[in-house]
Amino acid sequence: MRDAGLLRCGKSCRLRWVNYLRPDIKRGNITSEEEDLIIRLHSLLGNRWSLIAGRLPGRTDNEVKNYWNSHLCKKLRKEGFVFNQTTSKRPKRSQAHNGRCRKMGSEETQPQTPYMQIYSPKPTRIVPWLGAAI
């Protein structure tokens, strides 16, 4: 990209396209419906922003993460929610509560629910295999 006169590397160009320039990106503020969905999905998935953004058409994982960190976290803390953050990407079974929203005092009054891992296998295309056999 430097050959084209830009001061960006390839990775920077790709991230700019993915997060800002794509034509299908939704412009404007996040709606209250989207905000509620982000809160509910974060309570289920934790900080897995790409999975959360995948359920918000036109929103990028970076945008959802930034909105969470700059707006929602502060707002929910004022309402009495506690966030147990973890540094690892995937919570361990013993850390089922990490990354989830919970009202203050709810840990003592409600029993812990077991951690439920969400598994979504990637689809495998069989069309090329069938084409070779035909």
N, CA, C and O atoms as CSV, one atom per row, in Angstrom:
chain,resi,resn,atom,element,x,y,z
A,1,MET,N,N,0.815,-1.192,0.000
A,1,MET,CA,C,0.000,0.000,0.000
A,1,MET,C,C,0.863,1.262,0.000
A,1,MET,O,O,0.414,2.334,-0.408
A,2,ARG,N,N,2.076,1.125,0.451
A,2,ARG,CA,C,2.970,2.287,0.442
A,2,ARG,C,C,3.294,2.706,-0.993
A,2,ARG,O,O,3.581,3.875,-1.248
A,3,ASP,N,N,3.247,1.748,-1.937
A,3,ASP,CA,C,3.507,2.066,-3.343
A,3,ASP,C,C,2.428,2.980,-3.915
A,3,ASP,O,O,2.684,3.736,-4.851
A,4,ALA,N,N,1.231,2.910,-3.354
A,4,ALA,CA,C,0.128,3.732,-3.837
A,4,ALA,C,C,0.144,5.127,-3.215
A,4,ALA,O,O,-0.761,5.923,-3.464
A,5,GLY,N,N,1.163,5.430,-2.408
A,5,GLY,CA,C,1.248,6.745,-1.787
A,5,GLY,C,C,0.599,6.823,-0.424
A,5,GLY,O,O,0.581,7.890,0.189
A,6,LEU,N,N,0.058,5.702,0.073
A,6,LEU,CA,C,-0.572,5.694,1.388
A,6,LEU,C,C,0.461,5.361,2.449
A,6,LEU,O,O,1.427,4.648,2.178
A,7,LEU,N,N,0.266,5.865,3.636
A,7,LEU,CA,C,1.172,5.573,4.742
A,7,LEU,C,C,0.598,4.477,5.629
A,7,LEU,O,O,0.760,4.506,6.849
A,8,ARG,N,N,-0.071,3.512,5.011
A,8,ARG,CA,C,-0.668,2.406,5.764
A,8,ARG,C,C,-0.099,1.091,5.248
A,8,ARG,O,O,0.199,0.936,4.064
A,9,CYS,N,N,0.039,0.151,6.178
A,9,CYS,CA,C,0.454,-1.193,5.766
A,9,CYS,C,C,-0.801,-1.985,5.370
A,9,CYS,O,O,-1.920,-1.492,5.509
A,10,GLY,N,N,-0.609,-3.188,4.888
A,10,GLY,CA,C,-1.736,-4.013,4.457
A,10,GLY,C,C,-2.712,-4.316,5.572
A,10,GLY,O,O,-3.925,-4.282,5.368
A,11,LYS,N,N,-2.185,-4.616,6.763
A,11,LYS,CA,C,-3.049,-4.927,7.902
A,11,LYS,C,C,-3.910,-3.726,8.273
A,11,LYS,O,O,-5.099,-3.869,8.560
A,12,SER,N,N,-3.308,-2.551,8.266
A,12,SER,CA,C,-4.045,-1.335,8.589
A,12,SER,C,C,-5.154,-1.079,7.569
A,12,SER,O,O,-6.260,-0.682,7.935
A,13,CYS,N,N,-4.858,-1.306,6.300
A,13,CYS,CA,C,-5.872,-1.137,5.246
A,13,CYS,C,C,-7.020,-2.124,5.425
A,13,CYS,O,O,-8.188,-1.763,5.280
A,14,ARG,N,N,-6.680,-3.372,5.741
A,14,ARG,CA,C,-7.719,-4.384,5.944
A,14,ARG,C,C,-8.615,-4.018,7.121
A,14,ARG,O,O,-9.838,-4.101,7.013
A,15,LEU,N,N,-8.022,-3.612,8.245
A,15,LEU,CA,C,-8.814,-3.246,9.419
A,15,LEU,C,C,-9.686,-2.024,9.145
A,15,LEU,O,O,-10.819,-1.944,9.620
A,16,ARG,N,N,-9.158,-1.083,8.385
A,16,ARG,CA,C,-9.947,0.106,8.041
A,16,ARG,C,C,-11.155,-0.287,7.194
A,16,ARG,O,O,-12.251,0.238,7.392
A,17,TRP,N,N,-10.956,-1.206,6.255
A,17,TRP,CA,C,-12.066,-1.677,5.439
A,17,TRP,C,C,-13.089,-2.411,6.304
A,17,TRP,O,O,-14.286,-2.134,6.223
A,18,VAL,N,N,-12.621,-3.342,7.127
A,18,VAL,CA,C,-13.514,-4.174,7.931
A,18,VAL,C,C,-14.321,-3.332,8.917
A,18,VAL,O,O,-15.511,-3.582,9.109
A,19,ASN,N,N,-13.692,-2.341,9.542
A,19,ASN,CA,C,-14.348,-1.597,10.616
A,19,ASN,C,C,-15.023,-0.299,10.186
A,19,ASN,O,O,-15.895,0.195,10.901
A,20,TYR,N,N,-14.643,0.275,9.027
A,20,TYR,CA,C,-15.175,1.591,8.678
A,20,TYR,C,C,-15.683,1.739,7.250
A,20,TYR,O,O,-16.682,2.426,7.038
A,21,LEU,N,N,-15.048,1.137,6.281
A,21,LEU,CA,C,-15.332,1.455,4.885
A,21,LEU,C,C,-16.300,0.515,4.179
A,21,LEU,O,O,-16.832,0.863,3.124
A,22,ARG,N,N,-16.539,-0.663,4.735
A,22,ARG,CA,C,-17.450,-1.610,4.075
A,22,ARG,C,C,-18.818,-0.963,3.863
A,22,ARG,O,O,-19.310,-0.266,4.750
A,23,PRO,N,N,-19.436,-1.182,2.710
A,23,PRO,CA,C,-20.731,-0.542,2.443
A,23,PRO,C,C,-21.879,-1.079,3.303
A,23,PRO,O,O,-22.885,-0.389,3.464
A,24,ASP,N,N,-21.760,-2.282,3.856
A,24,ASP,CA,C,-22.857,-2.848,4.647
A,24,ASP,C,C,-22.792,-2.469,6.127
A,24,ASP,O,O,-23.604,-2.957,6.914
A,25,ILE,N,N,-21.854,-1.619,6.522
A,25,ILE,CA,C,-21.756,-1.210,7.926
A,25,ILE,C,C,-22.848,-0.198,8.232
A,25,ILE,O,O,-23.074,0.743,7.471
A,26,LYS,N,N,-23.514,-0.403,9.344
A,26,LYS,CA,C,-24.590,0.464,9.791
A,26,LYS,C,C,-23.993,1.733,10.390
A,26,LYS,O,O,-23.141,1.658,11.276
A,27,ARG,N,N,-24.420,2.864,9.927
A,27,ARG,CA,C,-23.948,4.150,10.438
A,27,ARG,C,C,-24.927,4.657,11.495
A,27,ARG,O,O,-26.105,4.300,11.476
A,28,GLY,N,N,-24.453,5.467,12.392
A,28,GLY,CA,C,-25.340,6.067,13.379
A,28,GLY,C,C,-25.232,5.403,14.735
A,28,GLY,O,O,-24.478,4.450,14.933
A,29,ASN,N,N,-26.008,5.937,15.662
A,29,ASN,CA,C,-25.969,5.469,17.044
A,29,ASN,C,C,-26.587,4.085,17.188
A,29,ASN,O,O,-27.420,3.668,16.383
A,30,ILE,N,N,-26.164,3.397,18.217
A,30,ILE,CA,C,-26.738,2.094,18.549
A,30,ILE,C,C,-28.101,2.330,19.188
A,30,ILE,O,O,-28.233,3.143,20.103
A,31,THR,N,N,-29.105,1.622,18.707
A,31,THR,CA,C,-30.468,1.810,19.199
A,31,THR,C,C,-30.653,1.143,20.559
A,31,THR,O,O,-29.814,0.352,20.991
A,32,SER,N,N,-31.751,1.465,21.224
A,32,SER,CA,C,-32.027,0.855,22.531
A,32,SER,C,C,-32.266,-0.649,22.394
A,32,SER,O,O,-31.928,-1.410,23.300
A,33,GLU,N,N,-32.846,-1.087,21.266
A,33,GLU,CA,C,-33.041,-2.521,21.043
A,33,GLU,C,C,-31.695,-3.226,20.894
A,33,GLU,O,O,-31.484,-4.307,21.444
A,34,GLU,N,N,-30.787,-2.598,20.141
A,34,GLU,CA,C,-29.452,-3.172,19.986
A,34,GLU,C,C,-28.716,-3.192,21.327
A,34,GLU,O,O,-28.005,-4.148,21.637
A,35,GLU,N,N,-28.891,-2.137,22.114
A,35,GLU,CA,C,-28.260,-2.062,23.432
A,35,GLU,C,C,-28.739,-3.195,24.330
A,35,GLU,O,O,-27.930,-3.849,24.990
A,36,ASP,N,N,-30.041,-3.430,24.360
A,36,ASP,CA,C,-30.591,-4.529,25.162
A,36,ASP,C,C,-30.049,-5.878,24.693
A,36,ASP,O,O,-29.725,-6.740,25.509
A,37,LEU,N,N,-29.953,-6.053,23.387
A,37,LEU,CA,C,-29.431,-7.304,22.839
A,37,LEU,C,C,-27.957,-7.491,23.207
A,37,LEU,O,O,-27.538,-8.602,23.530
A,38,ILE,N,N,-27.177,-6.420,23.161
A,38,ILE,CA,C,-25.765,-6.497,23.549
A,38,ILE,C,C,-25.652,-6.928,25.001
A,38,ILE,O,O,-24.826,-7.779,25.331
A,39,ILE,N,N,-26.467,-6.356,25.867
A,39,ILE,CA,C,-26.423,-6.698,27.298
A,39,ILE,C,C,-26.773,-8.167,27.501
A,39,ILE,O,O,-26.085,-8.872,28.239
A,40,ARG,N,N,-27.845,-8.634,26.847
A,40,ARG,CA,C,-28.252,-10.036,27.008
A,40,ARG,C,C,-27.208,-10.998,26.446
A,40,ARG,O,O,-26.898,-12.013,27.069
A,41,LEU,N,N,-26.668,-10.680,25.274
A,41,LEU,CA,C,-25.660,-11.557,24.677
A,41,LEU,C,C,-24.366,-11.550,25.480
A,41,LEU,O,O,-23.695,-12.578,25.584
A,42,HIS,N,N,-24.009,-10.404,26.049
A,42,HIS,CA,C,-22.791,-10.348,26.872
A,42,HIS,C,C,-22.959,-11.199,28.122
A,42,HIS,O,O,-22.002,-11.820,28.585
A,43,SER,N,N,-24.171,-11.232,28.672
A,43,SER,CA,C,-24.384,-12.071,29.858
A,43,SER,C,C,-24.260,-13.554,29.511
A,43,SER,O,O,-23.899,-14.362,30.366
A,44,LEU,N,N,-24.556,-13.913,28.261
A,44,LEU,CA,C,-24.425,-15.309,27.825
A,44,LEU,C,C,-23.022,-15.650,27.337
A,44,LEU,O,O,-22.490,-16.711,27.664
A,45,LEU,N,N,-22.423,-14.754,26.556
A,45,LEU,CA,C,-21.186,-15.064,25.848
A,45,LEU,C,C,-19.941,-14.418,26.439
A,45,LEU,O,O,-18.824,-14.781,26.069
A,46,GLY,N,N,-20.116,-13.470,27.347
A,46,GLY,CA,C,-18.953,-12.758,27.876
A,46,GLY,C,C,-18.394,-11.810,26.830
A,46,GLY,O,O,-19.143,-11.253,26.027
A,47,ASN,N,N,-17.083,-11.625,26.836
A,47,ASN,CA,C,-16.428,-10.664,25.945
A,47,ASN,C,C,-16.114,-11.251,24.571
A,47,ASN,O,O,-15.052,-10.973,24.014
A,48,ARG,N,N,-16.986,-12.029,24.035
A,48,ARG,CA,C,-16.777,-12.621,22.704
A,48,ARG,C,C,-17.478,-11.727,21.678
A,48,ARG,O,O,-18.564,-12.028,21.183
A,49,TRP,N,N,-16.799,-10.609,21.385
A,49,TRP,CA,C,-17.408,-9.525,20.628
A,49,TRP,C,C,-17.774,-9.923,19.207
A,49,TRP,O,O,-18.783,-9.444,18.688
A,50,SER,N,N,-17.005,-10.769,18.568
A,50,SER,CA,C,-17.340,-11.146,17.191
A,50,SER,C,C,-18.626,-11.971,17.147
A,50,SER,O,O,-19.406,-11.850,16.203
A,51,LEU,N,N,-18.852,-12.806,18.160
A,51,LEU,CA,C,-20.104,-13.570,18.211
A,51,LEU,C,C,-21.288,-12.647,18.479
A,51,LEU,O,O,-22.360,-12.814,17.897
A,52,ILE,N,N,-21.089,-11.673,19.364
A,52,ILE,CA,C,-22.155,-10.714,19.671
A,52,ILE,C,C,-22.457,-9.874,18.431
A,52,ILE,O,O,-23.621,-9.698,18.073
A,53,ALA,N,N,-21.421,-9.356,17.777
A,53,ALA,CA,C,-21.619,-8.514,16.593
A,53,ALA,C,C,-22.253,-9.299,15.448
A,53,ALA,O,O,-22.949,-8.719,14.614
A,54,GLY,N,N,-22.023,-10.595,15.400
A,54,GLY,CA,C,-22.633,-11.417,14.367
A,54,GLY,C,C,-24.145,-11.464,14.460
A,54,GLY,O,O,-24.816,-11.802,13.485
A,55,ARG,N,N,-24.684,-11.134,15.607
A,55,ARG,CA,C,-26.136,-11.111,15.797
A,55,ARG,C,C,-26.713,-9.702,15.701
A,55,ARG,O,O,-27.909,-9.493,15.906
A,56,LEU,N,N,-25.845,-8.737,15.386
A,56,LEU,CA,C,-26.264,-7.353,15.168
A,56,LEU,C,C,-25.884,-6.965,13.738
A,56,LEU,O,O,-24.757,-6.528,13.506
A,57,PRO,N,N,-26.789,-7.113,12.782
A,57,PRO,CA,C,-26.442,-6.854,11.383
A,57,PRO,C,C,-25.920,-5.431,11.176
A,57,PRO,O,O,-26.533,-4.458,11.617
A,58,GLY,N,N,-24.783,-5.331,10.503
A,58,GLY,CA,C,-24.213,-4.030,10.188
A,58,GLY,C,C,-23.314,-3.453,11.258
A,58,GLY,O,O,-22.737,-2.383,11.061
A,59,ARG,N,N,-23.176,-4.130,12.386
A,59,ARG,CA,C,-22.302,-3.653,13.468
A,59,ARG,C,C,-21.052,-4.522,13.511
A,59,ARG,O,O,-21.133,-5.742,13.365
A,60,THR,N,N,-19.902,-3.895,13.710
A,60,THR,CA,C,-18.647,-4.639,13.767
A,60,THR,C,C,-18.325,-5.016,15.206
A,60,THR,O,O,-18.821,-4.400,16.149
A,61,ASP,N,N,-17.492,-6.032,15.360
A,61,ASP,CA,C,-17.094,-6.454,16.702
A,61,ASP,C,C,-16.354,-5.335,17.426
A,61,ASP,O,O,-16.505,-5.173,18.637
A,62,ASN,N,N,-15.563,-4.568,16.699
A,62,ASN,CA,C,-14.832,-3.454,17.291
A,62,ASN,C,C,-15.793,-2.377,17.794
A,62,ASN,O,O,-15.590,-1.823,18.874
A,63,GLU,N,N,-16.829,-2.079,17.023
A,63,GLU,CA,C,-17.813,-1.076,17.414
A,63,GLU,C,C,-18.585,-1.517,18.653
A,63,GLU,O,O,-18.811,-0.722,19.565
A,64,VAL,N,N,-18.989,-2.783,18.684
A,64,VAL,CA,C,-19.732,-3.309,19.835
A,64,VAL,C,C,-18.858,-3.287,21.083
A,64,VAL,O,O,-19.311,-2.885,22.155
A,65,LYS,N,N,-17.601,-3.719,20.945
A,65,LYS,CA,C,-16.670,-3.717,22.084
A,65,LYS,C,C,-16.458,-2.298,22.606
A,65,LYS,O,O,-16.501,-2.066,23.814
A,66,ASN,N,N,-16.227,-1.345,21.695
A,66,ASN,CA,C,-16.011,0.039,22.115
A,66,ASN,C,C,-17.252,0.621,22.775
A,66,ASN,O,O,-17.141,1.363,23.750
A,67,TYR,N,N,-18.437,0.293,22.255
A,67,TYR,CA,C,-19.675,0.789,22.854
A,67,TYR,C,C,-19.857,0.207,24.255
A,67,TYR,O,O,-20.269,0.909,25.178
A,68,TRP,N,N,-19.547,-1.073,24.404
A,68,TRP,CA,C,-19.649,-1.712,25.717
A,68,TRP,C,C,-18.721,-1.028,26.719
A,68,TRP,O,O,-19.140,-0.656,27.815
A,69,ASN,N,N,-17.456,-0.868,26.329
A,69,ASN,CA,C,-16.461,-0.317,27.249
A,69,ASN,C,C,-16.671,1.163,27.545
A,69,ASN,O,O,-16.338,1.614,28.641
A,70,SER,N,N,-17.211,1.931,26.605
A,70,SER,CA,C,-17.353,3.370,26.824
A,70,SER,C,C,-18.718,3.782,27.364
A,70,SER,O,O,-18.823,4.820,28.017
A,71,HIS,N,N,-19.765,3.000,27.111
A,71,HIS,CA,C,-21.106,3.407,27.538
A,71,HIS,C,C,-21.778,2.422,28.492
A,71,HIS,O,O,-22.152,2.776,29.610
A,72,LEU,N,N,-21.923,1.190,28.035
A,72,LEU,CA,C,-22.747,0.230,28.774
A,72,LEU,C,C,-22.150,-0.179,30.110
A,72,LEU,O,O,-22.876,-0.302,31.096
A,73,CYS,N,N,-20.849,-0.389,30.160
A,73,CYS,CA,C,-20.217,-0.832,31.400
A,73,CYS,C,C,-20.481,0.181,32.516
A,73,CYS,O,O,-20.866,-0.195,33.623
A,74,LYS,N,N,-20.272,1.459,32.222
A,74,LYS,CA,C,-20.484,2.517,33.215
A,74,LYS,C,C,-21.959,2.598,33.609
A,74,LYS,O,O,-22.296,2.720,34.787
A,75,LYS,N,N,-22.824,2.529,32.607
A,75,LYS,CA,C,-24.261,2.631,32.854
A,75,LYS,C,C,-24.748,1.489,33.753
A,75,LYS,O,O,-25.501,1.720,34.699
A,76,LEU,N,N,-24.321,0.268,33.458
A,76,LEU,CA,C,-24.766,-0.887,34.230
A,76,LEU,C,C,-24.162,-0.903,35.630
A,76,LEU,O,O,-24.809,-1.351,36.577
A,77,ARG,N,N,-22.934,-0.421,35.771
A,77,ARG,CA,C,-22.334,-0.345,37.111
A,77,ARG,C,C,-23.120,0.605,38.002
A,77,ARG,O,O,-23.293,0.343,39.192
A,78,LYS,N,N,-23.601,1.716,37.427
A,78,LYS,CA,C,-24.418,2.668,38.195
A,78,LYS,C,C,-25.716,2.014,38.655
A,78,LYS,O,O,-26.253,2.363,39.707
A,79,GLU,N,N,-26.220,1.065,37.865
A,79,GLU,CA,C,-27.452,0.358,38.209
A,79,GLU,C,C,-27.208,-0.811,39.156
A,79,GLU,O,O,-28.155,-1.492,39.549
A,80,GLY,N,N,-25.942,-1.054,39.531
A,80,GLY,CA,C,-25.645,-2.082,40.514
A,80,GLY,C,C,-25.170,-3.404,39.966
A,80,GLY,O,O,-25.085,-4.380,40.711
A,81,PHE,N,N,-24.858,-3.469,38.684
A,81,PHE,CA,C,-24.333,-4.708,38.118
A,81,PHE,C,C,-22.837,-4.798,38.381
A,81,PHE,O,O,-22.137,-3.786,38.420
A,82,VAL,N,N,-22.358,-6.021,38.560
A,82,VAL,CA,C,-20.939,-6.279,38.787
A,82,VAL,C,C,-20.434,-7.125,37.636
A,82,VAL,O,O,-21.106,-8.062,37.206
A,83,PHE,N,N,-19.251,-6.800,37.133
A,83,PHE,CA,C,-18.648,-7.551,36.041
A,83,PHE,C,C,-17.392,-8.209,36.550
A,83,PHE,O,O,-16.497,-7.538,37.065
A,84,ASN,N,N,-17.317,-9.507,36.412
A,84,ASN,CA,C,-16.106,-10.250,36.749
A,84,ASN,C,C,-15.377,-10.519,35.453
A,84,ASN,O,O,-15.765,-11.409,34.696
A,85,GLN,N,N,-14.327,-9.762,35.184
A,85,GLN,CA,C,-13.586,-9.893,33.934
A,85,GLN,C,C,-12.472,-10.908,34.093
A,85,GLN,O,O,-11.932,-11.086,35.185
A,86,THR,N,N,-12.136,-11.561,33.019
A,86,THR,CA,C,-11.021,-12.488,32.988
A,86,THR,C,C,-10.084,-12.082,31.866
A,86,THR,O,O,-10.513,-11.486,30.879
A,87,THR,N,N,-8.810,-12.403,32.013
A,87,THR,CA,C,-7.852,-12.027,30.979
A,87,THR,C,C,-7.769,-13.068,29.879
A,87,THR,O,O,-7.314,-12.762,28.777
A,88,SER,N,N,-8.198,-14.288,30.152
A,88,SER,CA,C,-8.137,-15.325,29.123
A,88,SER,C,C,-9.278,-15.150,28.137
A,88,SER,O,O,-10.305,-14.555,28.462
A,89,LYS,N,N,-9.094,-15.668,26.937
A,89,LYS,CA,C,-10.112,-15.513,25.899
A,89,LYS,C,C,-11.338,-16.367,26.174
A,89,LYS,O,O,-12.463,-15.931,25.931
A,90,ARG,N,N,-11.134,-17.583,26.681
A,90,ARG,CA,C,-12.257,-18.462,26.985
A,90,ARG,C,C,-12.247,-18.791,28.468
A,90,ARG,O,O,-11.215,-19.185,29.010
A,91,PRO,N,N,-13.401,-18.630,29.135
A,91,PRO,CA,C,-13.426,-18.941,30.560
A,91,PRO,C,C,-13.296,-20.434,30.809
A,91,PRO,O,O,-13.789,-21.253,30.034
A,92,LYS,N,N,-12.626,-20.773,31.899
A,92,LYS,CA,C,-12.518,-22.171,32.304
A,92,LYS,C,C,-13.817,-22.574,32.980
A,92,LYS,O,O,-14.604,-21.718,33.385
A,93,ARG,N,N,-14.041,-23.864,33.102
A,93,ARG,CA,C,-15.279,-24.337,33.716
A,93,ARG,C,C,-15.442,-23.830,35.143
A,93,ARG,O,O,-16.562,-23.560,35.576
A,94,SER,N,N,-14.350,-23.697,35.873
A,94,SER,CA,C,-14.447,-23.231,37.253
A,94,SER,C,C,-14.704,-21.734,37.328
A,94,SER,O,O,-15.026,-21.218,38.398
A,95,GLN,N,N,-14.567,-21.027,36.207
A,95,GLN,CA,C,-14.790,-19.593,36.185
A,95,GLN,C,C,-16.062,-19.270,35.411
A,95,GLN,O,O,-16.062,-18.383,34.558
A,96,ALA,N,N,-17.128,-19.974,35.699
A,96,ALA,CA,C,-18.361,-19.839,34.935
A,96,ALA,C,C,-18.948,-18.442,35.031
A,96,ALA,O,O,-19.647,-18.007,34.116
A,97,HIS,N,N,-18.681,-17.734,36.112
A,97,HIS,CA,C,-19.265,-16.422,36.309
A,97,HIS,C,C,-18.465,-15.310,35.650
A,97,HIS,O,O,-18.958,-14.186,35.562
A,98,ASN,N,N,-17.258,-15.575,35.187
A,98,ASN,CA,C,-16.422,-14.513,34.619
A,98,ASN,C,C,-17.039,-13.936,33.360
A,98,ASN,O,O,-17.567,-14.661,32.517
A,99,GLY,N,N,-16.963,-12.605,33.249
A,99,GLY,CA,C,-17.459,-11.925,32.071
A,99,GLY,C,C,-18.964,-11.797,32.023
A,99,GLY,O,O,-19.510,-11.393,30.996
A,100,ARG,N,N,-19.647,-12.126,33.095
A,100,ARG,CA,C,-21.102,-12.054,33.092
A,100,ARG,C,C,-21.575,-10.910,33.964
A,100,ARG,O,O,-20.884,-10.492,34.893
A,101,CYS,N,N,-22.764,-10.407,33.653
A,101,CYS,CA,C,-23.349,-9.321,34.421
A,101,CYS,C,C,-24.193,-9.914,35.536
A,101,CYS,O,O,-24.903,-10.898,35.327
A,102,ARG,N,N,-24.120,-9.339,36.682
A,102,ARG,CA,C,-24.889,-9.862,37.802
A,102,ARG,C,C,-25.196,-8.719,38.755
A,102,ARG,O,O,-24.334,-7.876,39.004
A,103,LYS,N,N,-26.409,-8.677,39.292
A,103,LYS,CA,C,-26.765,-7.676,40.281
A,103,LYS,C,C,-25.943,-7.896,41.533
A,103,LYS,O,O,-25.610,-9.033,41.867
A,104,MET,N,N,-25.607,-6.808,42.236
A,104,MET,CA,C,-24.862,-6.939,43.488
A,104,MET,C,C,-25.678,-7.747,44.480
A,104,MET,O,O,-26.885,-7.548,44.618
A,105,GLY,N,N,-25.018,-8.645,45.157
A,105,GLY,CA,C,-25.685,-9.458,46.165
A,105,GLY,C,C,-26.331,-10.706,45.609
A,105,GLY,O,O,-26.772,-11.558,46.380
A,106,SER,N,N,-26.402,-10.842,44.303
A,106,SER,CA,C,-27.080,-12.010,43.739
A,106,SER,C,C,-26.252,-13.276,43.885
A,106,SER,O,O,-26.792,-14.380,43.821
A,107,GLU,N,N,-24.926,-13.125,44.083
A,107,GLU,CA,C,-24.074,-14.310,44.229
A,107,GLU,C,C,-24.424,-15.080,45.493
A,107,GLU,O,O,-24.367,-16.310,45.514
A,108,GLU,N,N,-24.787,-14.353,46.546
A,108,GLU,CA,C,-25.092,-15.017,47.804
A,108,GLU,C,C,-26.492,-15.627,47.804
A,108,GLU,O,O,-26.729,-16.637,48.468
A,109,THR,N,N,-27.423,-15.018,47.063
A,109,THR,CA,C,-28.808,-15.455,47.138
A,109,THR,C,C,-29.181,-16.500,46.097
A,109,THR,O,O,-30.103,-17.285,46.315
A,110,GLN,N,N,-28.473,-16.521,44.962
A,110,GLN,CA,C,-28.838,-17.452,43.902
A,110,GLN,C,C,-27.754,-18.507,43.732
A,110,GLN,O,O,-26.567,-18.191,43.808
A,111,PRO,N,N,-28.147,-19.757,43.502
A,111,PRO,CA,C,-27.136,-20.788,43.268
A,111,PRO,C,C,-26.452,-20.571,41.927
A,111,PRO,O,O,-27.052,-20.041,40.992
A,112,GLN,N,N,-25.196,-20.983,41.842
A,112,GLN,CA,C,-24.431,-20.865,40.606
A,112,GLN,C,C,-24.969,-21.850,39.572
A,112,GLN,O,O,-25.235,-23.009,39.891
A,113,THR,N,N,-25.127,-21.391,38.350
A,113,THR,CA,C,-25.523,-22.299,37.282
A,113,THR,C,C,-24.254,-22.811,36.619
A,113,THR,O,O,-23.287,-22.060,36.496
A,114,PRO,N,N,-24.231,-24.056,36.192
A,114,PRO,CA,C,-23.018,-24.590,35.573
A,114,PRO,C,C,-22.732,-23.884,34.252
A,114,PRO,O,O,-23.649,-23.452,33.552
A,115,TYR,N,N,-21.453,-23.774,33.925
A,115,TYR,CA,C,-21.031,-23.139,32.680
A,115,TYR,C,C,-21.447,-24.012,31.510
A,115,TYR,O,O,-21.214,-25.221,31.501
A,116,MET,N,N,-22.061,-23.385,30.533
A,116,MET,CA,C,-22.531,-24.116,29.368
A,116,MET,C,C,-21.753,-23.628,28.153
A,116,MET,O,O,-21.873,-22.463,27.774
A,117,GLN,N,N,-20.973,-24.485,27.549
A,117,GLN,CA,C,-20.163,-24.097,26.411
A,117,GLN,C,C,-21.004,-24.136,25.148
A,117,GLN,O,O,-21.705,-25.112,24.882
A,118,ILE,N,N,-20.926,-23.066,24.377
A,118,ILE,CA,C,-21.665,-22.984,23.127
A,118,ILE,C,C,-20.749,-23.466,22.015
A,118,ILE,O,O,-19.648,-22.945,21.841
A,119,TYR,N,N,-21.201,-24.455,21.267
A,119,TYR,CA,C,-20.397,-25.017,20.192
A,119,TYR,C,C,-21.131,-24.820,18.882
A,119,TYR,O,O,-22.270,-25.257,18.722
A,120,SER,N,N,-20.482,-24.170,17.966
A,120,SER,CA,C,-21.057,-23.947,16.653
A,120,SER,C,C,-20.037,-24.381,15.608
A,120,SER,O,O,-19.126,-23.619,15.283
A,121,PRO,N,N,-20.177,-25.601,15.074
A,121,PRO,CA,C,-19.183,-26.080,14.113
A,121,PRO,C,C,-19.233,-25.278,12.818
A,121,PRO,O,O,-20.284,-24.781,12.415
A,122,LYS,N,N,-18.070,-25.163,12.174
A,122,LYS,CA,C,-18.019,-24.476,10.891
A,122,LYS,C,C,-18.596,-25.403,9.827
A,122,LYS,O,O,-18.341,-26.607,9.853
A,123,PRO,N,N,-19.373,-24.855,8.891
A,123,PRO,CA,C,-19.939,-25.706,7.843
A,123,PRO,C,C,-18.848,-26.209,6.907
A,123,PRO,O,O,-17.877,-25.504,6.631
A,124,THR,N,N,-19.017,-27.420,6.430
A,124,THR,CA,C,-18.079,-28.023,5.487
A,124,THR,C,C,-18.764,-28.132,4.136
A,124,THR,O,O,-19.844,-28.708,4.014
A,125,ARG,N,N,-18.125,-27.575,3.135
A,125,ARG,CA,C,-18.694,-27.650,1.784
A,125,ARG,C,C,-18.411,-29.026,1.192
A,125,ARG,O,O,-17.273,-29.497,1.193
A,126,ILE,N,N,-19.464,-29.658,0.686
A,126,ILE,CA,C,-19.273,-30.966,0.065
A,126,ILE,C,C,-19.439,-30.887,-1.446
A,126,ILE,O,O,-19.232,-31.882,-2.142
A,127,VAL,N,N,-19.807,-29.728,-1.960
A,127,VAL,CA,C,-20.029,-29.580,-3.396
A,127,VAL,C,C,-18.771,-29.907,-4.198
A,127,VAL,O,O,-18.875,-30.634,-5.186
A,128,PRO,N,N,-17.568,-29.401,-3.823
A,128,PRO,CA,C,-16.379,-29.782,-4.604
A,128,PRO,C,C,-16.130,-31.286,-4.583
A,128,PRO,O,O,-15.666,-31.850,-5.575
A,129,TRP,N,N,-16.432,-31.937,-3.467
A,129,TRP,CA,C,-16.238,-33.383,-3.383
A,129,TRP,C,C,-17.190,-34.107,-4.333
A,129,TRP,O,O,-16.797,-35.057,-5.008
A,130,LEU,N,N,-18.433,-33.656,-4.380
A,130,LEU,CA,C,-19.409,-34.290,-5.258
A,130,LEU,C,C,-19.061,-34.050,-6.722
A,130,LEU,O,O,-19.239,-34.932,-7.562
A,131,GLY,N,N,-18.559,-32.844,-7.027
A,131,GLY,CA,C,-18.192,-32.518,-8.402
A,131,GLY,C,C,-17.082,-33.409,-8.921
A,131,GLY,O,O,-17.069,-33.761,-10.101
A,132,ALA,N,N,-16.150,-33.776,-8.055
A,132,ALA,CA,C,-15.042,-34.642,-8.460
A,132,ALA,C,C,-15.525,-36.070,-8.689
A,132,ALA,O,O,-14.958,-36.794,-9.507
A,133,ALA,N,N,-16.571,-36.480,-7.968
A,133,ALA,CA,C,-17.069,-37.851,-8.079
A,133,ALA,C,C,-18.021,-38.024,-9.254
A,133,ALA,O,O,-18.249,-39.143,-9.714
A,134,ILE,N,N,-18.570,-36.933,-9.732
A,134,ILE,CA,C,-19.572,-37.027,-10.805
A,134,ILE,C,C,-18.928,-37.134,-12.150
A,134,ILE,O,O,-19.623,-37.221,-13.162
